[in-house]
């Protein structure tokens, strides 16, 4: 009987050891890792990381990056840059710049500028003046048919008594709107050069500065030359000669025959509209 009890207890003990050494755990039971399991994971991580990193990274990086990059870069760079860029650029540059630009530009420039502008313009200019003179005019004021087109941009630079004007007559034209004689300023063509008695109140012309002052505006001028020079003088002065800038420039015969004649400088500081102008030098 005692032997039977011992045998049964031994069997129970073995069964318990077997149960605890190989437990049957259900899927919903969470098993926490033991210290041994953590060490195993670290070992596997180091092995796999080293193998993956060292083998795959080094091999793939070295092969793909170094070899492929160098090959592709060299090939693409050499082909694209050297062949496409340099050769194509040279061809394009030579064709476009040398052939198209220089040759065509030269042809166009020569045809347009030399033939059309210089030759045709000079012919037109001569015809324009000649036809006007044939009609008993001075020539420059005559108009050809196309000058009366609805839209036209024209500049006729001349003096009434000269085909080549000076600064005084041209300044009178664009500042006062009146063509005048060569070397006179602020007067119309009835005034005679250096003849003081020919300047009268009737042939004195007003300027854009005087029109502005009459409209209640401020007026003035900025010049890089003398304020008594021919160009600005047309704004305020009326003189039979652009050279009469100061009293010492007045001829003796003028001071005797026309003692009331003022030089251009005196007209600026004493007469209207000069006295009301804002001057900046």
FENRAHU-V327907 format. One record per run of one state. SS is the DSSP state (H for helix, E for strand, - for the rest). FROM is the first residue (numbers start at 1). LEN is the number of residues. If there is no record, write none. Layout:
ss->[SS:SS]
from->[FROM:FROM]
len->[LEN:LEN]
This chain:
ss->[-:H:-:H:-:H:-:H:-:E:-:E:-:H:-:E:-:H:-:E:-:H:-:E:-:H:-:H:-:H:-:H:-:E:-]
from->[1:2:22:35:135:145:149:167:177:185:186:187:188:196:199:204:205:208:215:220:223:230:234:239:240:247:250:252:258:264:271:274:277:278:281]
len->[1:20:13:100:10:4:18:10:8:1:1:1:8:3:5:1:3:7:5:3:7:4:5:1:7:3:2:6:6:7:3:3:1:3:1]
